[in-house]
Amino acid sequence: MILKRMADALRARDWLGVVLEILIVVIGIYLGLQVDDWNRYRQARALEQEYLERLWVESLENKQRLDRAIERYGEGVDSTRDALEFVLGEEPDAALLARIKEQGLSYGKKPSLVLQDSAYQELVSAGRLGLIRNVELRKALQDVQVALQSHNGQLEYFRNSGLSTRVYELDNFEDLRLSMDDDRGLHGDLLIEKYFGDQKYALTLAQGFEHQIKLRWGVRLIREATGEAMALLACELKKPECGAADSEAEENNQP
């Protein structure tokens, strides 16, 4: 219809009519493109909101997992420190020995840390990370992944080095009772009193203690990065937590 009117205007040399018809076509195309862009923008924002909600739920779960991991490593640090103090003491400390046996000595092999990150991995694998407009949030999410990979890489290094699982090489190794049904490693029910004053065993304990400290610090870095990402997520989702400082962030900076 428009082309017919334009052809008629050209034959009649109605230049004003030609210009008007061209303007109608241009304006129609422009409005169509604007509507299409607006529709795509609306769909992208809806998808972004969906991913933000999923990231928030996963971050809440990860926060709990990381808190539990920090607690477990803290128990390992305390128990190994007590065992080291007992072995290097001037005389056997019965109260300290009883505490070691009660809490369990734990500095054996640890499992890799696994976090909920399906939403983030979907965004990355599909090349959709740019859906999240907040650049700081994108970086915070990436920082969590970097910290997690660093921690698990350190775990793998300890496993391959043999230091994290080497206990003590003695002829009476059968005196050491190993736990194979959980991740606690060497338990406090071993006859640790036999190794009082044994510097070789103290060295093994010291290695285990150092590993526990480093691994707990690595988990705290992941926890700190997760807290920063959650603070940004809360603001994006307009949750009450927006603007609230993570009170545990400063505590987690302590090795």
Secondary structure, 3 states (H helix, E strand, C coil): CHHHHHHHHHHCCCHHHHHHHHHHHHHHHHHHHHHHHHHHHHHHHHHHHHHHHHHHHHHHHHHHHHHHHHHHHHHHHHHHHHHHHHHCCCCCCHHHHHHHHHHCCCCCCCCCCCCCCHHHHHHHHCCCHHHCCCHHHHHHHHHHHHHHHHHHHHHHHHHHHCCCCCCCCCCCHHHCCECCCCCCCECCCCCHHHHCCCHHHHHHHHHHHHHHHHHHHHHHHHHHHHHHHHHHHHHHCCCCCCCCCCCHHHHHCCC
